[in-house]
Amino acid sequence: MIINLVNKYNNLLIRFPLLTKSVTSSFIMSSANLTVQKIESYNKRDHKILFKDSILFGIVCGGLQKAPFMHFFYNISYKWIIPKQISICAILIDPINYLSAIMLNNLLIKQKSFNNGCKIIENDFWKIYKTGLYIWPIAQCINFYYVPLHWRVLYFNSVSFIWNCWLANQLI
């Protein structure tokens, strides 16, 4: 059964690569956000879980931003040497992903102003970036060495699930 599911997913990745990655990323990002909200609800008894906002966040941040962005990056960079891929991720790709996730979470989930998002970025970006340097280069190294090109966005999203749960928990 699992093999059939993997084969069907693989066929979807081959036939509709960007759409499949976008739908998968939307689901994973929504799930990560709902997981964080569930954790918050245990810490704060009166916290309300916002399903609609989490789905919107997943679609916008995961499906419309991260999946296409990473899809095109992986397709452009797959011929580069791995140290160059990892360096570009650390210097350019990761900061873009952090900034967009922080701002979109601020606007869509917390429903705060753009200026509030800028303050969060000003206060937390470097801490997030430095912590990311402990996680993402290793995760991307595994991705570039061992994961087939058309599965890399799914691997990235799987690591992102854990990263986003940790990150959102730090920014509560």
N, C-alpha and C positions, 0 to 999 in steps of 0.2 A: 504494500500500500504506500509506504513512504517513497519507495523507488518510483512508483507511478506518479506520485505528486511531484517529485523532483524532476522527472522527465517532462511532465506537463509544463512545469514552470520554466524549464530550460527551453522548451519549444516556444513558449510565449516570449522569452528573452530573445530568441533568434528571430521570430516573426515580427514582434512589436517591441523592440528593445527599450525605447524611451518611455512609452506608455506603461509597460510592465514595471519598469524601475520607478516611475512616478507614482503609480498606484501603490506599490510595495512601500516606498518611502513615506507616502502619506499615512499608510496604516501604521508603520513603525513609529513615526513621529507623534501621531495621535496617541498611540499606546504608551509611549514614553511620557507624554504630558499627563495622561490619565493616571499613570502609575505615580507620578510625582504628586498629583492632586490627592490621590489616595493616601500617600504618606503624610501629606499636609493635614488631611482630615483626621488622622490618628493623633497628630501633634496638637491640632487646634480643633476642639470638639464642634465648633460652629462653622467649620469650613464647608462650603457647598461645592460639590464637584460639578464642573462646567463642561458637560459632554459636547455641546454644540461648539463651544469655543475651542475645545481640544481638537475636534474634527477640522474646524477651520484652520487652526494652527498647523495641523498635519498636512492639510492640502496645500496651504500657502508655503510654509517653510520646507516641508518635505517634498511634496509633489511638484511644486512650481519653482522652488529655488534649489534645494540641495540635489535632488535627483538629476535634473538637467545639467546643473553646474558640474557635478561629479562625473556624469556620463560623458560629457564633452571633454572634461579634463583627462579622464582615463583614456579616451579614444585618441586624444592628441598626444598624450605623453607616453603611451605604451612602448614606443620605440626608443625612448630616452634611457640612459643608464639609470639604474635604481637610485644611486645617491643623488642624482639630479632631480628625480621624481620626488624623493623624500624632502629634499631641500626646498623645492618649489611649494610643496604642501605646507611645510613649516613656516615659510616666509610669506606666502601669498594666500594659498587656498584656505588654510585653517583660520587665519584672522578674518577673512571674508565670511566664512561660515559662522564664526563666533559672533561677529558683529550683527549679521542678519538674524541669527537665532535670538540674540538678546533683544534686539529691536522688535522683532515680530512677536516674541513672547510678551514684551512690554505692551505692545499695541493691541494684540488680539486676545490674549488671555487676561492680562491684568487691566486692560482697557485704560491705560495711562497715556499721557501725552508723549509726543516725539521728544520734547525737552527732557522729560523724565527718563526716557530711554537713553538719551545722551549722558545724563548724570550717572546712570547705572554703568554705562560703558566707561565713563571717566573713572569711576570708583573701582570697578571690578575687572576691566579688560586685562590688565597686566597680570593679575593673579590667575585668571583663567588661561591666558596665553602661556604663562610659565608652567602651569600644571599640565596643560595640553602637550607641552614638549616632553613630558615624562611618558605620555600615553601614545599619542598619535604617530610619532616616527616609528615606533616598534610595530604598532598596528598596521601602518602603511607598508612597512618592510615585509610583513607577512603577506599582506594583500598583493604587493607587486611580485613577490617571489613565488607564491603558491596558489593564488586564486586566478582562475581563468578570467580573461578580460571582461567577458559579458556577465560575470558574477561579482565583479568588484564593487559595484554600487550596493548590492545586497550585503556583502561583507561590511562595507563602510557603514551602512545603516544599522547593522547588528551591533557593531561597536558603538555607534552613535546612540543607540538606545540606552546603553549603560552610561555613556558619557553624559547624555542629556539628563538622565535621572540624577546623576551626581551633580551636574552643573545647576540644574534647576533647584535642587536641594540647597546648594550653596547660596543661591540668590534669593531665597525665600525671605 
